[in-house]
C-alpha cells in the first residue's frame, strides 16, 4: 500500500483533524511517520508542534483544573471551619445558660 507524505495533511480540515488526533491520542506516530520518512526536515515542525501543543498548552489546561480544584477546596475548608465555630459557640452558650457567657459552670 502506498502511503503519501501528505496523508492527513492535504487540506486544512484534514491537517487540523490530524494534529488534534496526534495531540490527544495514540495517533501521533501514524500521523508523523509518512511525512517524516519522505521529508526529514518535517521532524522539526512536528517537534515544534509537540513542544507547543503538548507541553505548554497541556500544562495550561492542567494548571487551570488544579487552580479551580484548590479554590473550591479552600472554600469548602472555610465553610466547614465556620460551621464548626458556630457549633462550638452554640454549645458554649447552651452550657452557660445562666446568662453569663464568660464561663461554663462546673
MDAnalysis code that builds the backbone (N, CA, C; Angstrom):
import MDAnalysis as mda
import numpy as np

u = mda.Universe.empty(318, n_residues=106, atom_resindex=np.repeat(np.arange(106), 3), trajectory=True)
u.add_TopologyAttr("name", ["N", "CA", "C"] * 106)
u.add_TopologyAttr("resid", np.arange(1, 107))
u.add_TopologyAttr("resname", ["UNK", "UNK", "UNK", "UNK", "UNK", "UNK", "UNK", "UNK", "UNK", "UNK", "UNK", "UNK", "UNK", "UNK", "UNK", "UNK", "UNK", "UNK", "UNK", "UNK", "UNK", "UNK", "UNK", "UNK", "UNK", "UNK", "UNK", "UNK", "UNK", "UNK", "UNK", "UNK", "UNK", "UNK", "UNK", "UNK", "UNK", "UNK", "UNK", "UNK", "UNK", "UNK", "UNK", "UNK", "UNK", "UNK", "UNK", "UNK", "UNK", "UNK", "UNK", "UNK", "UNK", "UNK", "UNK", "UNK", "UNK", "UNK", "UNK", "UNK", "UNK", "UNK", "UNK", "UNK", "UNK", "UNK", "UNK", "UNK", "UNK", "UNK", "UNK", "UNK", "UNK", "UNK", "UNK", "UNK", "UNK", "UNK", "UNK", "UNK", "UNK", "UNK", "UNK", "UNK", "UNK", "UNK", "UNK", "UNK", "UNK", "UNK", "UNK", "UNK", "UNK", "UNK", "UNK", "UNK", "UNK", "UNK", "UNK", "UNK", "UNK", "UNK", "UNK", "UNK", "UNK", "UNK"])
u.atoms.positions = np.array([
    [0.853, -1.185, 0.000],
    [0.000, 0.000, 0.000],
    [0.890, 1.236, 0.000],
    [0.586, 2.133, -0.887],
    [1.345, 3.381, -0.994],
    [0.751, 4.385, -0.009],
    [1.617, 4.961, 0.815],
    [1.190, 5.985, 1.773],
    [1.856, 7.288, 1.356],
    [1.046, 8.277, 1.056],
    [1.565, 9.563, 0.609],
    [2.118, 10.358, 1.788],
    [3.087, 11.202, 1.497],
    [3.735, 12.000, 2.542],
    [2.773, 12.975, 3.190],
    [1.788, 13.440, 2.418],
    [0.857, 14.420, 2.983],
    [-0.427, 13.757, 3.492],
    [-0.355, 12.459, 3.813],
    [-1.521, 11.749, 4.319],
    [-2.029, 12.442, 5.580],
    [-3.262, 12.878, 5.531],
    [-3.852, 13.573, 6.668],
    [-3.497, 15.041, 6.745],
    [-2.708, 15.526, 5.805],
    [-2.271, 16.917, 5.851],
    [-2.547, 17.651, 4.538],
    [-3.357, 17.069, 3.663],
    [-3.539, 17.656, 2.333],
    [-4.448, 18.875, 2.327],
    [-5.401, 18.960, 3.239],
    [-6.260, 20.143, 3.332],
    [-6.186, 20.687, 4.751],
    [-6.650, 21.892, 4.921],
    [-6.631, 22.490, 6.255],
    [-7.493, 21.691, 7.218],
    [-8.633, 21.231, 6.743],
    [-9.536, 20.453, 7.603],
    [-8.866, 19.139, 8.027],
    [-8.268, 18.425, 7.084],
    [-7.582, 17.179, 7.412],
    [-6.384, 17.424, 8.325],
    [-5.660, 18.495, 8.080],
    [-4.490, 18.803, 8.905],
    [-4.906, 19.120, 10.332],
    [-5.985, 19.885, 10.480],
    [-6.462, 20.211, 11.822],
    [-6.871, 18.947, 12.561],
    [-7.595, 18.084, 11.861],
    [-8.019, 16.822, 12.483],
    [-6.815, 15.951, 12.829],
    [-5.857, 15.850, 11.921],
    [-4.669, 15.021, 12.162],
    [-3.871, 15.532, 13.358],
    [-3.702, 16.840, 13.442],
    [-2.969, 17.402, 14.575],
    [-3.735, 17.212, 15.879],
    [-5.067, 17.311, 15.812],
    [-5.888, 17.068, 17.001],
    [-5.722, 15.631, 17.473],
    [-5.821, 14.689, 16.543],
    [-5.658, 13.271, 16.894],
    [-4.240, 13.015, 17.401],
    [-3.252, 13.607, 16.758],
    [-1.873, 13.427, 17.198],
    [-1.655, 14.019, 18.583],
    [-2.380, 15.081, 18.896],
    [-2.183, 15.740, 20.184],
    [-2.862, 15.058, 21.344],
    [-4.005, 14.402, 21.107],
    [-4.748, 13.849, 22.237],
    [-4.736, 12.342, 22.318],
    [-4.294, 11.671, 21.285],
    [-4.402, 10.225, 21.302],
    [-3.111, 9.529, 20.975],
    [-3.281, 8.278, 20.612],
    [-2.136, 7.463, 20.263],
    [-1.829, 7.530, 18.779],
    [-2.480, 8.436, 18.060],
    [-2.301, 8.531, 16.626],
    [-1.118, 9.360, 16.190],
    [-0.275, 9.762, 17.105],
    [0.847, 10.632, 16.738],
    [1.785, 9.944, 15.759],
    [2.157, 8.718, 16.046],
    [3.137, 8.021, 15.211],
    [2.585, 7.807, 13.811],
    [1.310, 7.407, 13.704],
    [0.749, 7.172, 12.376],
    [0.594, 8.462, 11.581],
    [0.481, 9.595, 12.241],
    [0.430, 10.886, 11.540],
    [1.826, 11.431, 11.242],
    [2.769, 11.090, 12.070],
    [4.122, 11.638, 11.967],
    [4.973, 10.923, 10.915],
    [4.911, 9.604, 10.902],
    [5.841, 8.820, 10.084],
    [5.761, 9.072, 8.582],
    [4.571, 9.133, 7.948],
    [4.586, 9.320, 6.486],
    [5.304, 10.588, 6.041],
    [5.059, 11.688, 6.716],
    [5.725, 12.925, 6.307],
    [7.193, 12.926, 6.708],
    [7.543, 12.289, 7.820],
    [8.928, 12.285, 8.289],
    [9.816, 11.429, 7.391],
    [9.314, 10.269, 6.944],
    [10.132, 9.415, 6.081],
    [10.401, 10.064, 4.729],
    [9.451, 10.849, 4.243],
    [9.645, 11.499, 2.946],
    [10.465, 12.774, 3.084],
    [10.129, 13.593, 4.065],
    [10.816, 14.877, 4.284],
    [11.327, 14.897, 5.725],
    [12.582, 14.580, 5.910],
    [13.162, 14.516, 7.270],
    [13.074, 15.861, 7.999],
    [13.105, 16.951, 7.274],
    [13.049, 18.277, 7.895],
    [11.702, 18.514, 8.568],
    [10.672, 17.773, 8.157],
    [9.360, 17.953, 8.787],
    [9.388, 17.550, 10.256],
    [10.391, 16.795, 10.658],
    [10.536, 16.436, 12.068],
    [10.677, 17.659, 12.958],
    [11.293, 18.706, 12.437],
    [11.434, 19.950, 13.207],
    [10.066, 20.572, 13.450],
    [9.204, 20.564, 12.437],
    [7.862, 21.119, 12.606],
    [7.037, 20.286, 13.575],
    [7.191, 18.962, 13.501],
    [6.489, 18.108, 14.449],
    [7.007, 18.346, 15.876],
    [8.301, 18.574, 16.007],
    [8.866, 18.862, 17.324],
    [8.296, 20.164, 17.886],
    [8.214, 21.191, 17.042],
    [7.618, 22.462, 17.473],
    [6.168, 22.246, 17.884],
    [5.418, 21.461, 17.104],
    [4.034, 21.141, 17.457],
    [3.964, 20.449, 18.817],
    [4.833, 19.483, 19.041],
    [4.814, 18.772, 20.319],
    [5.141, 19.689, 21.483],
    [6.145, 20.537, 21.295],
    [6.522, 21.443, 22.392],
    [5.388, 22.410, 22.712],
    [4.817, 23.011, 21.678],
    [3.740, 23.980, 21.913],
    [2.448, 23.284, 22.325],
    [2.069, 22.288, 21.553],
    [0.777, 21.648, 21.777],
    [0.724, 20.748, 22.988],
    [1.751, 19.986, 23.181],
    [1.711, 19.006, 24.254],
    [2.206, 19.552, 25.582],
    [3.305, 20.219, 25.564],
    [3.897, 20.657, 26.824],
    [3.244, 21.929, 27.339],
    [3.244, 22.973, 26.532],
    [2.745, 24.262, 27.015],
    [1.235, 24.277, 27.197],
    [0.484, 23.922, 26.154],
    [-0.969, 24.010, 26.239],
    [-1.547, 22.984, 27.204],
    [-0.995, 21.773, 27.206],
    [-1.475, 20.758, 28.133],
    [-1.218, 21.178, 29.578],
    [-0.073, 21.762, 29.839],
    [0.217, 22.236, 31.191],
    [-0.710, 23.382, 31.588],
    [-1.065, 24.244, 30.643],
    [-2.006, 25.315, 30.951],
    [-3.378, 24.765, 31.322],
    [-3.826, 23.757, 30.606],
    [-5.118, 23.148, 30.909],
    [-5.091, 22.478, 32.267],
    [-4.048, 21.709, 32.529],
    [-3.939, 21.037, 33.815],
    [-3.837, 22.059, 34.934],
    [-3.090, 23.138, 34.727],
    [-2.972, 24.178, 35.740],
    [-4.324, 24.831, 36.026],
    [-5.137, 25.023, 35.005],
    [-6.466, 25.601, 35.214],
    [-7.329, 24.683, 36.065],
    [-7.264, 23.377, 35.807],
    [-8.039, 22.426, 36.614],
    [-7.555, 22.396, 38.057],
    [-6.255, 22.402, 38.251],
    [-5.701, 22.370, 39.605],
    [-6.069, 23.638, 40.359],
    [-5.985, 24.785, 39.709],
    [-6.345, 26.049, 40.363],
    [-7.818, 26.062, 40.761],
    [-8.686, 25.572, 39.879],
    [-10.110, 25.519, 40.203],
    [-10.367, 24.563, 41.363],
    [-9.674, 23.430, 41.384],
    [-9.839, 22.473, 42.477],
    [-9.366, 23.071, 43.795],
    [-8.202, 23.713, 43.776],
    [-7.682, 24.296, 45.015],
    [-8.591, 25.404, 45.541],
    [-9.136, 26.210, 44.652],
    [-10.046, 27.267, 45.072],
    [-11.298, 26.673, 45.710],
    [-11.866, 25.662, 45.078],
    [-13.050, 25.006, 45.629],
    [-12.754, 24.316, 46.939],
    [-11.592, 23.707, 47.035],
    [-11.191, 23.024, 48.263],
    [-11.010, 24.021, 49.405],
    [-10.406, 25.168, 49.108],
    [-10.208, 26.197, 50.130],
    [-11.543, 26.765, 50.603],
    [-12.463, 26.992, 49.673],
    [-13.782, 27.485, 50.055],
    [-14.518, 26.472, 50.913],
    [-14.362, 25.194, 50.603],
    [-15.001, 24.135, 51.403],
    [-14.416, 24.090, 52.807],
    [-13.094, 24.234, 52.927],
    [-12.469, 24.255, 54.251],
    [-12.937, 25.462, 55.063],
    [-13.055, 26.615, 54.426],
    [-13.549, 27.800, 55.128],
    [-14.986, 27.608, 55.599],
    [-15.818, 26.996, 54.764],
    [-17.213, 26.760, 55.128],
    [-17.305, 25.792, 56.306],
    [-16.496, 24.733, 56.287],
    [-16.501, 23.766, 57.384],
    [-15.994, 24.401, 58.683],
    [-14.950, 25.211, 58.595],
    [-14.408, 25.861, 59.797],
    [-15.434, 26.818, 60.386],
    [-16.148, 27.541, 59.542],
    [-17.184, 28.450, 60.028],
    [-18.315, 27.683, 60.702],
    [-18.727, 26.572, 60.129],
    [-19.792, 25.764, 60.731],
    [-19.341, 25.188, 62.067],
    [-18.106, 24.755, 62.189],
    [-17.595, 24.218, 63.448],
    [-17.528, 25.309, 64.509],
    [-17.096, 26.504, 64.122],
    [-17.016, 27.603, 65.076],
    [-18.404, 27.978, 65.582],
    [-19.389, 28.036, 64.697],
    [-20.762, 28.341, 65.111],
    [-21.312, 27.256, 66.019],
    [-20.995, 26.000, 65.736],
    [-21.458, 24.896, 66.576],
    [-20.834, 24.960, 67.962],
    [-19.536, 25.256, 68.026],
    [-18.870, 25.352, 69.330],
    [-19.409, 26.530, 70.129],
    [-19.687, 27.654, 69.467],
    [-20.258, 28.808, 70.166],
    [-21.651, 28.480, 70.684],
    [-22.442, 27.764, 69.864],
    [-23.777, 27.355, 70.315],
    [-23.710, 26.418, 71.502],
    [-22.750, 25.481, 71.488],
    [-22.586, 24.564, 72.621],
    [-22.155, 25.325, 73.866],
    [-21.269, 26.283, 73.714],
    [-20.833, 27.078, 74.863],
    [-21.996, 27.861, 75.451],
    [-22.807, 28.461, 74.612],
    [-23.957, 29.230, 75.098],
    [-24.981, 28.326, 75.781],
    [-25.132, 27.111, 75.285],
    [-26.061, 26.170, 75.920],
    [-25.553, 25.765, 77.298],
    [-24.262, 25.518, 77.442],
    [-23.699, 25.108, 78.721],
    [-23.675, 26.259, 79.728],
    [-23.533, 27.471, 79.267],
    [-23.535, 28.616, 80.180],
    [-24.891, 29.310, 80.111],
    [-25.946, 28.569, 80.426],
    [-27.320, 29.031, 80.232],
    [-27.767, 30.076, 81.250],
    [-26.963, 30.367, 82.251],
    [-27.394, 31.320, 83.267],
    [-27.331, 32.764, 82.787],
    [-26.857, 33.006, 81.610],
    [-26.834, 34.365, 81.072],
    [-25.447, 34.964, 81.056],
    [-24.552, 34.470, 81.871],
    [-23.177, 34.957, 81.876],
    [-22.381, 34.123, 80.878],
    [-22.104, 34.681, 79.724],
    [-21.469, 33.932, 78.642],
    [-19.953, 33.977, 78.705],
    [-19.394, 34.146, 79.901],
    [-17.949, 34.170, 80.025],
    [-17.384, 32.872, 80.579],
    [-18.180, 32.147, 81.393],
    [-17.677, 30.903, 81.998],
    [-18.740, 29.817, 81.878],
    [-18.291, 28.575, 81.940],
    [-19.168, 27.414, 81.963],
    [-19.115, 26.871, 83.394],
    [-20.264, 26.697, 84.028],
    [-20.250, 26.211, 85.433],
    [-19.732, 24.762, 85.488],
    [-19.110, 24.453, 86.651],
    [-18.579, 23.091, 86.876],
    [-19.677, 22.102, 87.105],
])
